[in-house]
Structure formats: structure tokens, C-alpha cells
Amino acid sequence: MVNVVASTPGLFPLPDWAKSELADLKGHQKSDLIDGSESDDVTAVYDRARSAVIERQKEAGLDRIVEGQLRWDDMLAHPLCVHDNVETRGIIRYYDNNNFYREPVVTGPLKPSGDMARDLNRVGGVSGLQAVIPGPYSLFDLATDEQYGDPSAFIAAIGEFLAGEIAEFPSVEMIVLLEPSLVESPPDDSLAPRVSEAIDTVASATDASVICQPYFGALDEKVHAHLLDADIDAVGYDFITDHEQSLYNINEYGTKSEIAIGVVDGQNTRVEEVSTIHERIDWVRENTPAASFETIYVTANTGLFYLPESRFEAKLDVLAAASEYEEVHAYND
């Protein structure tokens, strides 16, 4: 019987009440709240918001719980934007959508800062804790290098930086590397092997299961093949944006024995029916005849911060309910 695990790629929307409280704090603007020097009042708001989204995930019944990345105003660029050896400059649009980040310019050695570990350590004892981090290639793609001087050296340095960050994490069940840049601006043939090596460096830094989750479409065939060389436990596939090419990659080049499938739309306010998610799982299994997946991670295809709070919570409920698949479809196995 296949093991279906309900998860999310994190990047949750900040609760409305937290947005209001942060806006009311004297002398703070939203863009100033993530520079690593938040006041005790600001930290307290984030702590309460983090506790709230953790409890909401537990209430929904998700198998993997994330801390939410609520401080990540720069989204994927966050770990660099708060680093001492990184300058933040102009505002840049993310991937041709209506979200923005401050350009991180690396001006000195990328040594671990402990920022992501501090957020995870504030969670406390949570069963099924999952860490969410930007993948090394997406950070490479979003950043500007004024330190290393060579693309291969820069991507390797980012891999080592993330591995150092992971080494400070508390015990987690799983780590998800978010890699939309692998789809949006894939590495050329000379850099693709170095990207695989950087992802391998990150994955080798932990005993937890590691999923690399690209999104906003399907991977280029060569990039997909190189990604399979990395020592990760599963590749994530965006079956919302491009299900046919994702399926082709799996059947043509294979994949890992575990798989993450993005079958809930992280950007659309329409809430899927549980039966629809089960049908999408069926479709993947029925159309990958050579694959026999030990575990299927059912997740959203992107981070969920794009959604209004009520729709975000409804998506959590639907994802959690999707793990009922094992009971409903047990006879097929």
C-alpha cells in the first residue's frame, strides 16, 4: 500500500491580526521588520502568529507541520537578505508576478547566520516538524555576486551556506528545498552539474528526508536528469501548472522511490474537493506504470502566501483530508 503524506511547501500568509499589530508598532514599517534586529514587541507578534499557524495545521490534521516562514517578507531571498555580508539594494519583481523582494548582493563570505534555525527552535516540540528552505539554485538566481567571482564557486558557496544553516536546525522529520528558479531560469549545461552538486551538499547535511520542490511549471529534461543525481529522497512535481511535461519527465527519465506532487493550487482561491485530489493522485499512479512509489507527499504546488487567510486555511483542511486516500484506495494495492 502506498503511503500518502499530507504536507505543504510553507511560505504561509501572515494572519490579518498580525499584519495589523505589526503596522501599529511605533517606528516600524513592514520592510524593516525582517532585518534581524526586531524589537521584543515585534518578536512577540511573530511568536504568537507562528503558534497560531502551527495550531491551525494540527487542527487540520496535516502529517508534516511547518513554522510558516512568516518573517520572510523577501520570501525565498530571506536567508540572504538578513545576512551580515549581504547588502539589500533595489526592489525586484519575483518571476513575473506581483510579488517583490529586495535584491541581495553578496559582498562577503557566506557563513551560517542561524536565522532559520532560530525560527525553528522557537517552535518547541512539534511532532512531524518540517523545515522549509530556499534551494541553492534559486538563491543563486535571485542574488548578485560581488564576492566569489565565478558562477560555479558562487553556487558551491551557497550550497555550503545552506548546509551550515541546516546543521544548526533542531530535529526535523523533513526538509523541503523550494527551487522555482530551476523552472523559471534553468541553469545552462555547464552549470547544471554544479547545481546538482550544491543540492547534494545541502541534502547531505541532514539525516532528515529531503524533497526538492520546483514549481511554476515542469523541469527541462536535462535539468531533471541532473537533479536525479543529487542525494535527495524525492523530487516535487507541479501537476497544477504543467502536468503533461511533469509526467513525461517521470516516465522518460525515472524519479526517486518517493515523490511529492503539487495537486493543490497555491495561488488560486478556488478550494479543491478532496475527491479531486484523490483523482489527481490516481492519475499520477495510473500514468507512471514503471514507478512504484513508497511514499507520495501530497502538497500545494507553490507556497501559500498568495492566498487570503480564509482560503489558505481551507487549503490546509483539504490537503490534510487527502491523506484519507490510503483508506479509500486500499483495495487497489
Buried (B, 14 or more C-beta within 10 A) or exposed (E): EBBBBBBBBBBBBBBEEBBEBBEEBEEBEEEEBBEEEBEEEBEEBBBEBBBBBBEBBBEBBBBBBBBBBBBBBBBBBBBBBBBEBBBBEEEBEBBEEEEBBBBBBBBEEBBBBBBBBEBBEBBEEBEBBBBBBBBBBBBBBBBBBEBBEEBBEBBBBBBBBBBBBBEBBBEBBBBBBBBBBBBBBBBEEEBBEBBBBBBBBBBBBBEBBBBBBBBBBBBBEBBBBBBBBBEBBBBBBBBBBBBEBBBBBBBEBBBBEBBBBBBBBBBBEEBBEBEBBBEBBEBBBEEBEEBEBEBBBBBBBBBBBBBEBEBBBBBBBBBBBBBBBBEEBEEEE
